[in-house]
């Protein structure tokens, strides 16, 4: 009898343990009230943002309010995605440590959950306050003061794939400067040309911002000509630059009867021959250009100068416009749309978690986001995304790719540098020599081999070669290329040479 009772008891205990283990392994954290509240607030905020993006807003205060609301939306979306990633990782840890009596990760999980809850609460509080302060904004927005623009694409992916991201406030400031009437100086009847300096690190979007401003219908209707010059043009003599119309990025737009207005764009970097150029030489060239042509160009002329150098700020007649890097939350919003396209990331939590890891590795680089975003978007497979993430991490580990979040002006946004820690088994070294951008008017110079072909496609050209990093789909439609070389480690070359000597002796 005792044997039967013992057997029944053992069976019950075994089934109970099995049931509890099954519940434990398949447990998922319920959606928190903060998650649901934040989702509702985000829907309300996104309605306001989408309505505002379909209207022309010129009031500086309204633009600042809209920028604040956008940042809160980015922060809220980031908090939700971080919460989802935390739950996914916590579930994986529970499954992997279910058979362990002591769980050293438990304290880490609790700390991560606490940090995530705090981030959610902060996002909720910020959105609630901002939305409450937007009542007057909505009234003015829907009034007659903010006319509607052309219909925007419904898909966020289609919109972001064709339009500039995160620079709407800066865009309106540039347009306002261009349309502002200049006043005469020093009692003279002649008006000095207004100069706006746009400063920022490489790949921060200076050329993109200027191109979007030049394409604005208000600017095109205001100026009769828009001319663009590079540093190479500034090195020419005066007469050749002033008369050369081939340097104009945008040709003659329309004829103005009363007064000719000219917009001059000067881009001091971005060309292949400006890499590593001394800032003093660049400043001297600009000074000579400005002093030579300010008396020859029409009175109603505006000049925009873009550069990475702070020294150029001295040429500005107004406060320089400095392009700052996107916040971590804003960049994640951009990166998520780039990698998922029109697909809802919430339907693919595993891929969303991998994408967040990839965004952390990319660290604010638009070039890297475009390269890897296009790559993984073509294959919605978790194994493939994990492989891409592993390749990205291995590159960083070996110092093959160095990402810059725009805080250092002397480094590139995506710079491939000579590796410093290769394994002994490595047969080749992928070395970056130079990088440059190609204007859309010179399509014949675009390299045939892409960086993806080198990294993932198995292409192995010999010697020095050019590869295409990515083609921008927004004005000015630059193609970004890299000059590279496949090098063999010196020890292998030396070993091979020794073998030849022995064979010839």
PADO-55745 format. One line per field, with one value per residue (C-alpha): x, y, z; residue in one letter. Coordinates in steps of 0.1 Angstrom, whole numbers, plus 5000, padded with zeros to 4 digits. Example, Ala and Ser with C-alpha at 12.3 -4.5 7.8 and 13.67 -1.06 7.14 Angstrom:
<rs>
east	(5123 5137)
north	(4955 4989)
up	(5078 5071)
pafi	(a s)
</rs>
This chain:
<rs>
east	(5000 5028 5044 5012 5008 5045 5041 5010 5026 5057 5035 5016 5048 5063 5032 5031 5068 5062 5032 5051 5081 5058 5042 5076 5091 5061 5056 5055 5053 5018 5015 5020 4995 5023 5027 4990 4989 5020 5006 4974 4995 5017 4986 4974 5008 5013 4980 4992 5026 5011 4987 5015 5038 5010 5010 5034 5045 5067 5062 5094 5075 5052 5083 5099 5067 5065 5102 5096 5066 5086 5113 5087 5073 5108 5114 5081 5086 5121 5108 5081 5106 5131 5104 5095 5132 5136 5106 5120 5154 5140 5119 5150 5170 5141 5141 5179 5182 5150 5170 5194 5186 5205 5200 5228 5209 5179 5193 5203 5168 5152 5175 5168 5131 5134 5153 5127 5098 5115 5120 5083 5071 5094 5081 5044 5049 5067 5041 5012 5027 5036 5002 4984 5004 4996 4960 4968 4992 4963 4940 4966 4976 4941 4934 4942 4977 4992 4981 4982 5011 5009 4996 5022 5027 5007 5036 5062 5088 5079 5080 5113 5128 5122 5124 5149 5145 5148 5158 5124 5131 5166 5150 5126 5154 5174 5143 5135 5171 5169 5136 5147 5154 5189 5196 5224 5254 5275 5253 5259 5231 5246 5235 5260 5252 5238 5259 5247 5273 5260 5285 5286 5306 5309 5277 5256 5233 5246 5243 5209 5196 5208 5194 5159 5159 5169 5141 5115 5091 5093 5131 5128 5103 5124 5158 5164 5195 5210 5246 5267 5305 5329 5363 5378 5360 5374 5410 5404 5410 5383 5371 5366 5345 5322 5313 5311 5275 5284 5291 5254 5237 5203 5201 5182 5148 5128 5133 5127 5119 5125 5157 5180 5184 5211 5217 5253 5260 5296 5304 5339 5342 5328 5350 5376 5404 5394 5401 5426 5429 5442 5414 5435 5439 5401 5394 5419 5403 5368 5380 5395 5363 5341 5362 5364 5328 5308 5311 5303 5273 5238 5228 5200 5223 5225 5254 5253 5286 5287 5318 5331 5354 5343 5366 5340 5316 5335 5321 5285 5264 5239 5240 5256 5234 5251 5237 5237 5235 5201 5192 5195 5157 5153 5180 5163 5130 5148 5167 5136 5117 5148 5151 5114 5100 5063 5062 5050 5080 5055 5047 5083 5096 5126 5137 5130 5153 5181 5175 5179 5212 5222 5213 5234 5264 5258 5258 5242 5258 5233 5257 5259 5221 5214 5239 5228 5192 5189 5207 5184 5152 5156 5154 5131 5148 5161 5191 5201 5196 5217 5244 5244 5247 5275 5294 5289 5302 5332 5341 5341 5360 5387 5388 5378 5349 5348 5315 5313 5282 5291 5308 5343 5350 5382 5368 5344 5308 5317 5354 5371 5406 5435 5429 5450 5440 5437 5439 5467 5444 5434 5446 5437 5432 5405 5420 5403 5424 5400 5363 5344 5310 5298 5274 5243 5255 5285 5268 5295 5320 5299 5318 5302 5311 5291 5304 5277 5293 5326 5311 5285 5286 5320 5335 5373 5389 5426 5448 5432 5396 5366 5334 5299 5287 5252 5232 5211 5175 5169 5184 5212 5213 5250 5266 5291 5321 5352 5387 5399 5426 5428 5462 5479 5496 5533 5542 5525 5542 5576 5569 5561 5592 5614 5598 5607 5643 5647 5632 5655 5687)
north	(5000 5024 5016 5025 5058 5066 5060 5081 5109 5108 5109 5139 5157 5150 5163 5194 5202 5196 5220 5246 5243 5247 5277 5292 5286 5300 5329 5363 5395 5410 5443 5470 5498 5522 5504 5508 5544 5552 5536 5557 5589 5580 5576 5611 5626 5610 5624 5659 5653 5639 5668 5693 5676 5682 5719 5748 5761 5792 5804 5797 5790 5765 5748 5745 5730 5705 5696 5689 5667 5648 5641 5629 5606 5592 5587 5570 5546 5538 5531 5507 5489 5487 5472 5446 5437 5434 5410 5389 5387 5379 5351 5337 5339 5321 5293 5289 5290 5271 5240 5260 5263 5295 5322 5348 5368 5374 5405 5418 5411 5430 5460 5460 5459 5488 5509 5500 5510 5543 5550 5542 5565 5593 5589 5589 5620 5639 5631 5640 5674 5681 5671 5692 5722 5717 5729 5764 5748 5727 5757 5777 5747 5740 5777 5797 5805 5771 5762 5726 5712 5685 5651 5631 5594 5574 5550 5563 5543 5559 5593 5589 5572 5603 5631 5646 5632 5652 5686 5703 5731 5738 5737 5765 5786 5784 5793 5822 5835 5832 5852 5879 5913 5926 5961 5984 5989 6019 6045 6030 6024 5991 5961 5935 5899 5879 5849 5819 5793 5758 5739 5702 5670 5649 5631 5653 5663 5698 5692 5675 5704 5730 5710 5707 5745 5752 5729 5748 5766 5798 5799 5791 5818 5843 5838 5841 5819 5794 5786 5760 5761 5736 5741 5732 5762 5785 5776 5789 5826 5851 5857 5820 5813 5843 5837 5799 5788 5751 5754 5761 5731 5745 5764 5796 5793 5823 5859 5886 5920 5944 5930 5900 5878 5852 5824 5812 5779 5771 5736 5736 5698 5666 5664 5637 5662 5680 5650 5661 5696 5723 5744 5776 5770 5765 5796 5816 5804 5814 5848 5855 5843 5865 5896 5892 5886 5906 5937 5918 5899 5915 5933 5909 5880 5854 5831 5798 5782 5746 5733 5711 5739 5763 5790 5795 5810 5843 5849 5847 5878 5859 5833 5801 5770 5740 5706 5684 5646 5630 5618 5580 5577 5597 5576 5544 5557 5563 5530 5510 5524 5518 5482 5473 5494 5493 5462 5467 5459 5448 5418 5407 5411 5389 5409 5442 5431 5423 5456 5475 5457 5467 5503 5504 5491 5515 5544 5572 5567 5574 5557 5525 5526 5528 5500 5475 5486 5478 5445 5431 5445 5422 5390 5389 5359 5360 5339 5362 5393 5376 5369 5406 5417 5392 5406 5441 5433 5414 5444 5467 5441 5439 5477 5473 5497 5527 5544 5580 5595 5629 5642 5641 5663 5647 5612 5599 5588 5554 5549 5516 5516 5492 5463 5460 5425 5398 5362 5341 5323 5355 5353 5389 5423 5447 5482 5515 5541 5570 5579 5604 5613 5614 5639 5626 5643 5620 5586 5571 5573 5552 5520 5488 5468 5475 5473 5447 5426 5427 5421 5395 5386 5370 5395 5396 5420 5422 5452 5487 5492 5514 5502 5518 5523 5535 5558 5584 5585 5621 5653 5659 5622 5617 5583 5575 5555 5540 5535 5501 5475 5438 5433 5401 5401 5409 5376 5356 5376 5372 5334 5332 5351 5328 5298 5313 5319 5284 5270 5291 5283)
up	(5000 5009 4976 4957 4976 4971 4933 4931 4951 4929 4898 4911 4921 4887 4869 4891 4885 4847 4848 4867 4844 4814 4829 4837 4803 4784 4807 4791 4809 4805 4788 4815 4820 4811 4777 4769 4780 4760 4729 4732 4737 4707 4685 4695 4690 4656 4644 4652 4637 4604 4601 4607 4581 4556 4562 4557 4591 4591 4627 4647 4679 4663 4647 4681 4695 4666 4671 4708 4700 4674 4699 4724 4698 4691 4728 4733 4704 4716 4751 4738 4716 4744 4766 4740 4736 4773 4775 4746 4762 4797 4782 4765 4798 4817 4792 4792 4830 4839 4850 4871 4908 4912 4886 4886 4859 4882 4897 4863 4849 4878 4873 4835 4842 4866 4841 4814 4837 4844 4807 4800 4829 4816 4781 4793 4815 4787 4761 4784 4791 4755 4741 4767 4756 4719 4721 4707 4682 4668 4665 4646 4625 4612 4607 4576 4587 4577 4542 4531 4511 4483 4494 4512 4508 4534 4542 4565 4546 4513 4529 4546 4516 4495 4520 4545 4580 4612 4597 4592 4617 4602 4567 4576 4591 4558 4538 4561 4556 4519 4516 4540 4525 4531 4544 4534 4556 4565 4549 4514 4490 4481 4501 4512 4503 4532 4542 4561 4573 4577 4599 4609 4607 4576 4565 4589 4560 4551 4513 4517 4537 4512 4483 4499 4506 4470 4457 4478 4455 4475 4470 4433 4427 4447 4429 4392 4394 4419 4414 4432 4436 4452 4467 4433 4417 4444 4434 4399 4390 4395 4360 4352 4382 4380 4343 4344 4343 4343 4380 4387 4404 4394 4361 4354 4370 4358 4348 4373 4357 4386 4401 4395 4425 4427 4453 4455 4472 4482 4495 4509 4515 4502 4472 4468 4467 4499 4522 4549 4534 4558 4571 4567 4530 4527 4547 4526 4493 4505 4517 4482 4465 4487 4484 4446 4438 4464 4442 4409 4419 4420 4451 4460 4464 4492 4499 4517 4528 4540 4558 4587 4599 4626 4611 4583 4609 4607 4572 4582 4584 4606 4633 4618 4616 4632 4624 4655 4655 4659 4693 4700 4700 4667 4650 4661 4646 4613 4614 4622 4592 4570 4579 4581 4553 4552 4575 4611 4634 4661 4640 4641 4677 4672 4642 4660 4689 4664 4646 4679 4685 4649 4655 4686 4666 4637 4663 4643 4609 4581 4556 4576 4583 4546 4537 4563 4562 4525 4530 4558 4543 4514 4536 4566 4581 4618 4609 4581 4603 4631 4605 4594 4630 4636 4606 4618 4653 4639 4618 4648 4668 4643 4638 4601 4604 4627 4632 4642 4658 4643 4674 4659 4629 4619 4613 4588 4595 4580 4579 4571 4586 4586 4610 4641 4653 4627 4636 4623 4599 4581 4545 4534 4549 4537 4539 4533 4515 4507 4504 4483 4470 4434 4420 4402 4370 4368 4368 4346 4375 4400 4408 4396 4427 4459 4495 4501 4473 4492 4527 4519 4482 4481 4456 4460 4435 4436 4443 4446 4436 4442 4457 4460 4495 4488 4466 4482 4472 4482 4467 4458 4450 4459 4455 4483 4472 4489 4476 4490 4487 4494 4511 4521 4555 4554 4571 4543 4516 4534 4537 4500 4490 4512 4495 4461 4471 4483 4452 4430 4449)
pafi	(x x x x x x x x x x x x x x x x x x x x x x x x x x x x x x x x x x x x x x x x x x x x x x x x x x x x x x x x x x x x x x x x x x x x x x x x x x x x x x x x x x x x x x x x x x x x x x x x x x x x x x x x x x x x x x x x x x x x x x x x x x x x x x x x x x x x x x x x x x x x x x x x x x x x x x x x x x x x x x x x x x x x x x x x x x x x x x x x x x x x x x x x x x x x x x x x x x x x x x x x x x x x x x x x x x x x x x x x x x x x x x x x x x x x x x x x x x x x x x x x x x x x x x x x x x x x x x x x x x x x x x x x x x x x x x x x x x x x x x x x x x x x x x x x x x x x x x x x x x x x x x x x x x x x x x x x x x x x x x x x x x x x x x x x x x x x x x x x x x x x x x x x x x x x x x x x x x x x x x x x x x x x x x x x x x x x x x x x x x x x x x x x x x x x x x x x x x x x x x x x x x x x x x x x x x x x x x x x x x x x x x x x x x x x x x x x x x x x x x x x x x x x x x x x x x x x x x x x x x x x x x x x x x x x x x x x x x x x x x x x x x x x x x x x x x x x x x x x x x x x x x x x x)
</rs>
